[in-house]
Amino acid sequence: MTEKQSEELFNDLIAKANLKQDVYQNTLQTFNMFKEGIKKTIDSLREKAQNGKHEIPFEFRKRGDFEIEMKFAGDVLIFMMHTNIFEIPRDHFVMRSSYVKEDKTRVYCGIINIYNFLSDSFKYNRVNDSGYLIGRIFVNKDMHYFIEGKREIGLIYNNFVTSEMNEEAACTIVESSIRYTMNFDLLTPPYENVKEVNLYDFLSHLDTMTLKTGKRLGFQFKADQEEEQ
């Protein structure tokens, strides 16, 4: 390797490393915005729920440096930040935008995933229960973002060109996630899927037996199929 080649390699390496560090810091800043937005939302809901007909739980918990749990009624949402940086695939819709074509480094993003679980899955340690990824937020070096997700989440926040992350946007995404979860109800699984259980599971693992509980377990919806295509 010549001195010139060595210098070019070093410059390219440093440029890529600095880019990824910038994206990481923006993603971490976004994650902290979600943390504050969740705390504010939970505090507001808890205050409004005082003196209600039933005691409805509204809770916030930090599960680690990169995980936030919010509990409301019978649901749990977990916001989880991935610590690595990803490049958007070439066939993704955002790659067709002038915003990306002007600067290819804008396709490097950090990701924050939003998962929905039933609160009873945690309460009763039902380790076989299913959770659902309801959305994931992509953040780049410019603090621009878009979201892949279902209905209220993914269909609204998919303008990578103009959407910039800030505290207001984070709070709006939190509220939209709650609303989607409220409308994503637990349905009875088909009888044929749950009619059999072996005695060992029934007697020895009553709370964690392989009879899974999930909001759409055993069902497949045309609307969901269309969104996933």
C-alpha positions as CSV (number, residue, x, y, z in Angstrom):
1,M,0.0,0.0,0.0
2,T,1.4,3.4,-1.0
3,E,1.5,6.4,1.3
4,K,-1.4,8.0,-0.7
5,Q,-3.5,4.8,-0.4
6,S,-2.8,4.6,3.3
7,E,-3.9,8.2,3.8
8,E,-7.1,7.7,1.7
9,L,-7.9,4.6,3.7
10,F,-7.4,6.4,7.0
11,N,-9.5,9.4,5.9
12,D,-12.3,7.1,4.7
13,L,-12.2,5.2,8.0
14,I,-12.3,8.3,10.1
15,A,-15.1,9.8,8.0
16,K,-17.3,6.7,8.4
17,A,-16.5,6.4,12.1
18,N,-17.4,10.0,12.7
19,L,-20.6,9.7,10.7
20,K,-21.7,6.7,12.8
21,Q,-20.9,8.4,16.0
22,D,-22.9,11.4,14.9
23,V,-25.9,9.2,14.1
24,Y,-25.5,7.3,17.4
25,Q,-25.5,10.5,19.4
26,N,-28.6,11.7,17.6
27,T,-30.3,8.3,18.3
28,L,-29.4,8.5,21.9
29,Q,-30.7,12.0,22.2
30,T,-33.9,10.9,20.5
31,F,-34.2,8.0,23.0
32,N,-33.8,10.4,25.9
33,M,-36.6,12.6,24.3
34,F,-38.8,9.5,24.3
35,K,-37.9,8.8,28.0
36,E,-39.0,12.3,29.0
37,G,-42.1,12.2,26.8
38,I,-43.1,8.8,28.3
39,K,-42.7,10.2,31.8
40,K,-44.8,13.2,31.1
41,T,-47.5,11.2,29.4
42,I,-47.6,8.6,32.3
43,D,-47.7,11.4,34.9
44,S,-50.5,13.1,33.1
45,L,-52.6,9.9,32.6
46,R,-52.0,8.9,36.3
47,E,-53.2,12.3,37.5
48,K,-56.4,12.1,35.3
49,A,-57.1,8.6,36.5
50,Q,-57.3,9.5,40.2
51,N,-60.7,8.9,41.8
52,G,-61.8,6.8,38.9
53,K,-64.2,3.9,39.0
54,H,-61.3,1.4,39.0
55,E,-57.6,1.7,39.9
56,I,-55.9,1.7,36.5
57,P,-52.1,1.3,36.5
58,F,-49.9,3.9,34.8
59,E,-46.3,3.2,35.3
60,F,-42.9,4.1,33.9
61,R,-39.7,2.1,34.4
62,K,-36.2,2.3,33.0
63,R,-35.1,-1.3,32.2
64,G,-31.5,-0.4,31.3
65,D,-29.5,2.2,29.5
66,F,-31.3,1.5,26.2
67,E,-34.8,0.2,27.3
68,I,-37.8,2.1,28.6
69,E,-41.0,0.4,29.8
70,M,-44.4,2.1,30.0
71,K,-47.4,0.4,31.4
72,F,-51.0,1.5,31.0
73,A,-54.0,-0.5,31.8
74,G,-53.4,-4.1,30.6
75,D,-50.6,-3.2,28.1
76,V,-46.9,-2.6,28.2
77,L,-44.9,-0.7,25.6
78,I,-41.1,-1.1,25.5
79,F,-39.0,1.4,23.7
80,M,-35.6,-0.2,22.9
81,M,-32.7,1.6,21.2
82,H,-30.3,-0.5,19.1
83,T,-26.7,0.4,19.8
84,N,-25.5,-0.1,16.2
85,I,-26.0,2.0,13.1
86,F,-27.7,0.7,10.0
87,E,-27.7,1.6,6.3
88,I,-31.1,1.8,4.7
89,P,-31.5,-0.9,1.9
90,R,-31.3,0.2,-1.7
91,D,-34.9,-0.9,-2.5
92,H,-36.4,1.1,0.4
93,F,-38.9,3.9,-0.5
94,V,-36.8,6.6,1.1
95,M,-33.9,5.9,-1.3
96,R,-36.0,7.5,-4.1
97,S,-36.2,10.9,-2.4
98,S,-34.1,13.9,-3.5
99,Y,-33.1,14.3,0.2
100,V,-31.1,11.0,0.1
101,K,-29.8,11.5,-3.5
102,E,-28.3,14.8,-2.5
103,D,-26.3,13.2,0.3
104,K,-25.8,9.4,0.5
105,T,-24.6,9.6,4.1
106,R,-28.2,10.4,5.1
107,V,-29.1,6.8,4.7
108,Y,-27.2,5.8,7.8
109,C,-29.6,5.6,10.7
110,G,-30.0,4.5,14.3
111,I,-33.1,2.5,15.3
112,I,-35.5,2.6,18.2
113,N,-38.0,-0.3,18.3
114,I,-41.4,-0.1,20.0
115,Y,-42.7,-3.5,21.3
116,N,-46.2,-4.2,22.7
117,F,-46.8,-6.9,25.3
118,L,-49.6,-7.7,27.7
119,S,-48.8,-6.6,31.2
120,D,-50.0,-9.9,32.5
121,S,-47.3,-11.6,30.5
122,F,-44.7,-9.9,32.8
123,K,-46.9,-10.1,36.0
124,Y,-47.4,-13.9,35.8
125,N,-44.1,-14.7,34.0
126,R,-45.8,-16.2,31.0
127,V,-42.6,-16.6,29.0
128,N,-44.3,-18.1,26.0
129,D,-46.6,-15.2,25.4
130,S,-46.1,-13.2,22.2
131,G,-45.2,-9.5,21.9
132,Y,-45.4,-7.4,18.7
133,L,-43.1,-4.9,17.1
134,I,-45.6,-2.1,16.4
135,G,-43.1,0.4,15.1
136,R,-39.5,1.3,14.6
137,I,-38.0,4.8,14.4
138,F,-35.0,5.6,12.1
139,V,-32.9,8.6,13.0
140,N,-30.1,10.0,10.8
141,K,-27.2,12.5,11.2
142,D,-29.5,15.5,10.5
143,M,-32.0,14.4,13.2
144,H,-34.4,13.6,10.4
145,Y,-36.6,10.5,11.0
146,F,-39.2,8.2,9.6
147,I,-41.1,5.3,11.1
148,E,-42.0,1.9,9.9
149,G,-45.1,0.6,11.6
150,K,-48.7,-0.1,11.8
151,R,-51.6,2.3,11.0
152,E,-51.5,5.3,13.5
153,I,-47.7,5.1,13.7
154,G,-46.2,4.1,10.4
155,L,-48.6,5.8,8.1
156,I,-48.3,9.2,9.7
157,Y,-44.5,9.6,10.3
158,N,-42.9,8.5,7.0
159,N,-41.7,11.7,5.5
160,F,-38.0,11.4,5.9
161,V,-37.4,14.7,3.9
162,T,-39.2,17.1,6.3
163,S,-39.6,15.2,9.6
164,E,-37.2,16.4,12.3
165,M,-37.0,14.8,15.7
166,N,-37.7,17.1,18.7
167,E,-39.5,16.8,22.1
168,E,-42.9,17.6,20.6
169,A,-42.5,14.9,17.9
170,A,-41.3,12.4,20.5
171,C,-44.4,13.0,22.7
172,T,-46.7,12.7,19.6
173,I,-45.2,9.4,18.7
174,V,-45.6,8.1,22.3
175,E,-49.3,9.2,22.2
176,S,-49.8,7.6,18.8
177,S,-48.3,4.3,20.1
178,I,-50.6,4.3,23.0
179,R,-53.6,4.9,20.8
180,Y,-52.6,2.1,18.4
181,T,-52.1,-0.3,21.3
182,M,-55.6,0.6,22.7
183,N,-57.1,-0.3,19.3
184,F,-55.0,-3.5,19.0
185,D,-57.3,-5.7,21.1
186,L,-56.8,-9.2,22.5
187,L,-58.8,-11.7,20.4
188,T,-59.8,-15.2,21.3
189,P,-57.6,-17.7,19.4
190,P,-59.3,-20.3,17.3
191,Y,-60.6,-23.3,19.3
192,E,-58.7,-25.8,17.2
193,N,-55.4,-24.1,18.2
194,V,-56.0,-24.4,21.9
195,K,-58.1,-27.5,22.4
196,E,-55.2,-29.8,23.4
197,V,-52.7,-29.5,26.3
198,N,-50.5,-32.2,27.8
199,L,-50.8,-33.0,31.5
200,Y,-47.3,-32.1,32.3
201,D,-47.8,-28.5,31.0
202,F,-51.1,-28.2,32.8
203,L,-49.9,-29.5,36.2
204,S,-46.3,-28.3,36.3
205,H,-46.3,-25.0,34.4
206,L,-49.8,-23.6,34.7
207,D,-48.7,-20.0,34.4
208,T,-46.0,-20.5,31.8
209,M,-47.3,-23.4,29.8
210,T,-47.1,-23.3,26.0
211,L,-50.7,-22.1,25.5
212,K,-49.5,-18.7,24.3
213,T,-51.4,-15.5,24.8
214,G,-51.1,-12.9,22.1
215,K,-53.3,-10.2,20.6
216,R,-53.4,-11.8,17.2
217,L,-52.3,-15.3,18.0
218,G,-53.7,-17.8,15.5
219,F,-55.2,-15.0,13.4
220,Q,-54.0,-13.5,10.1
221,F,-55.6,-10.3,8.9
222,K,-55.8,-9.0,5.4
223,A,-55.0,-5.5,6.6
224,D,-51.9,-6.7,8.4
225,Q,-50.8,-8.7,5.3
226,E,-51.1,-5.6,3.1
227,E,-49.1,-3.5,5.5
228,E,-46.3,-6.0,5.6
229,Q,-45.9,-6.3,1.9
